[in-house]
Amino acid sequence: MFMFIFLLLFGSAVIAFGIYAIKNPYSWWFRNLFDDREPSDLWVWYLKLVGTITIGMGAMIILFGTQHLFI
């Protein structure tokens, strides 16, 4: 049961990070350390794509974590 709760929380955090990447692609989290330029449209599109993939990975973590309920 502990493993399921851990994977549920971890999957939720991954999903939240993916949603944050889609909603706010201009955040300093997604920039190089000393890069003050504005991100290009291609970079913003890429971050939104990666955010969508991250949401899917978080859902898979939660889905695969449900197997620990039946053991």
N, C-alpha and C positions, 0 to 999 in steps of 0.2 A: 504494500500500500504506500509506503514511503517513496518508493521509486516512481509510482504513478503521480504522486503529488509533486515531486521534483520535476518530472518531465512536463507536467501540466503547466507549472510556473515557468519553466525554461521555454517551452513552446509559446506561451503567452508573451514572454519578453521578446522573443524573436519576431513574433507577429507585430508587436508594438513598434519595434525598431524598423520593420518593413513599412509600416504605415507612416512612421515619421519620415522615412526616406522619400516616400511618395508625396507627402504633404509639404515638406520643407527641403527641397533639394539644394537650396542655397545656403544651408547651414554650414558652420565652420567645421563640423564633424566630417564633412565629405570633401574637404579641401586639403591640398598639400600644406605643409607646415608654414612656410613663409611665402605663400602664393596669394597676392592681394588682387589678382585679376578677377574679373567677372567670369563665371563659368559659361562655356559655350552652350548652344542649344543641343548639340550632340551629347555633351556631358550630362545635361539635365535629363535628356531622354534616356540615357544609359542608367542614370541613378533611379529613374522611375521604373525601368525594366528590372533592375536588380532588386528594387523594393518589392515588386510583384513576385519575383522568384523567392525572395526571403519570406514573404507571407505564406507561400506554398510550402516552403521548408518547415516553417513553424507549425503549420497544420499537420504536416506529416509527422513531426515529432510528437504532437499530441495524439494523433491517430495510432502510431506505433507504440506509444506509451500505454494505451489502453490494454495491451496484452498482459500487463503486470497486474491487472485487476483479476484475471482469471487463474492466476497461478497460486 
